[in-house]
Amino acid sequence: MLSSAELQYTKLIDLIRTQGTISTPTKGPCLSIFGYTIIVQPDEVPLLQGRKIYYEGLVGELKAFVADETTVEGFEKHGCPFWGAWANDDGSLDVDYARLLHNFNGINQLRDLMYNLKKFPDSRKHIISLWDPSSKAKQVPCVLSYQWNVENGKLNMIWTQRSADVMVGLASDMFSAWLLNQVIAVSSDLEPGTVTMNIGDAHIYEAHLDKVQEYLDSVWSTDPMRVQYVLDGNLWDFDLKILNYRPETKIKFELLV
């Protein structure tokens, strides 16, 4: 069966196609809705079955963020090949994700989070903010914040996202959100809990509409297997093995930058 996350994802696609409003932002015309929630269960790996998601690069992306990499070479060293689209001529990356994780007005938010989860698990301040209104970065984060809650030994996360390119970004974001919470939970001696993804502007670009039906046809004709995983290590040095993920359909949606 499909993961509950992919079922919610397909419902979002239908909602946008039938009720979305037309807008023309900088990357081209699109259909969009404002406000949607996807809940990712901890025991389901939210990789799409309707088309292949290349999760290896997403694992490398998280490793690069944690390592505070600031160049294309640094990201590629961890196995993440796709950040070159936002690179400067010298290969440096003018993006806020890693910068704000490790230095938001002098605060290392990531290390503070890991300390406080162990020292003060009942705190309501387990928050990392990725929105800096003063930033002049070339690429500001689509994710505004992460917030965690420890409940009965389980770590739950709320992922708040201002903007989601549904056919490109969100397809990967579901896995990235799940992975982030899994790794932080293991590193804090907690069980992974649910991930609630709150999305502001969810949109499908006009340039992607012709392939949307291809994905939906693939979803409902596929015979998916339950994806399994093995996670070793901790946030600073982890290894993830994905088992039984073999979707047959490969659909390429152009990245609009």
URVENUR-V699416 format. One record per residue. RES is the residue in three letters. PHI is phi in whole degrees, 0 to 359 (* if undefined). Layout:
BEGIN
res/phi
RES/PHI
RES/PHI
END
This chain:
BEGIN
res/phi
MET/*
LEU/290
SER/293
SER/298
ALA/295
GLU/291
LEU/298
GLN/294
TYR/296
THR/293
LYS/294
LEU/297
ILE/301
ASP/297
LEU/297
ILE/294
ARG/294
THR/263
GLN/234
GLY/292
THR/261
ILE/274
SER/219
THR/229
PRO/284
THR/294
LYS/266
GLY/119
PRO/296
CYS/207
LEU/255
SER/214
ILE/234
PHE/239
GLY/103
TYR/202
THR/234
ILE/239
ILE/252
VAL/257
GLN/279
PRO/292
ASP/266
GLU/243
VAL/276
PRO/278
LEU/265
LEU/297
GLN/264
GLY/286
ARG/201
LYS/286
ILE/252
TYR/273
TYR/289
GLU/302
GLY/293
LEU/287
VAL/297
GLY/296
GLU/299
LEU/298
LYS/299
ALA/291
PHE/299
VAL/296
ALA/278
ASP/60
GLU/286
THR/231
THR/226
VAL/301
GLU/301
GLY/296
PHE/293
GLU/295
LYS/300
HIS/267
GLY/96
CYS/251
PRO/261
PHE/252
TRP/275
GLY/299
ALA/297
TRP/247
ALA/276
ASN/280
ASP/300
ASP/272
GLY/89
SER/283
LEU/246
ASP/262
VAL/228
ASP/262
TYR/306
ALA/295
ARG/302
LEU/284
LEU/298
HIS/258
ASN/204
PHE/250
ASN/54
GLY/88
ILE/257
ASN/274
GLN/294
LEU/291
ARG/292
ASP/297
LEU/301
MET/297
TYR/293
ASN/288
LEU/298
LYS/276
LYS/277
PHE/227
PRO/300
ASP/274
SER/297
ARG/260
LYS/246
HIS/280
ILE/226
ILE/241
SER/258
LEU/244
TRP/247
ASP/242
PRO/296
SER/272
SER/292
LYS/245
ALA/296
LYS/296
GLN/231
VAL/272
PRO/297
CYS/284
VAL/269
LEU/277
SER/196
TYR/239
GLN/224
TRP/240
ASN/218
VAL/258
GLU/222
ASN/53
GLY/78
LYS/247
LEU/257
ASN/257
MET/227
ILE/250
TRP/251
THR/253
GLN/235
ARG/284
SER/211
ALA/220
ASP/283
VAL/297
MET/277
VAL/249
GLY/290
LEU/294
ALA/302
SER/270
ASP/299
MET/299
PHE/291
SER/298
ALA/295
TRP/301
LEU/296
LEU/302
ASN/291
GLN/301
VAL/291
ILE/293
ALA/299
VAL/301
SER/288
SER/252
ASP/59
LEU/237
GLU/273
PRO/294
GLY/249
THR/280
VAL/243
THR/257
MET/261
ASN/262
ILE/247
GLY/282
ASP/272
ALA/253
HIS/220
ILE/239
TYR/288
GLU/305
ALA/295
HIS/259
LEU/299
ASP/293
LYS/257
VAL/297
GLN/296
GLU/299
TYR/295
LEU/297
ASP/299
SER/292
VAL/303
TRP/277
SER/255
THR/279
ASP/240
PRO/288
MET/255
ARG/288
VAL/284
GLN/239
TYR/209
VAL/228
LEU/241
ASP/237
GLY/93
ASN/218
LEU/306
TRP/278
ASP/199
PHE/235
ASP/226
LEU/240
LYS/245
ILE/257
LEU/242
ASN/66
TYR/254
ARG/220
PRO/294
GLU/274
THR/270
LYS/243
ILE/238
LYS/264
PHE/257
GLU/297
LEU/283
LEU/260
VAL/237
END
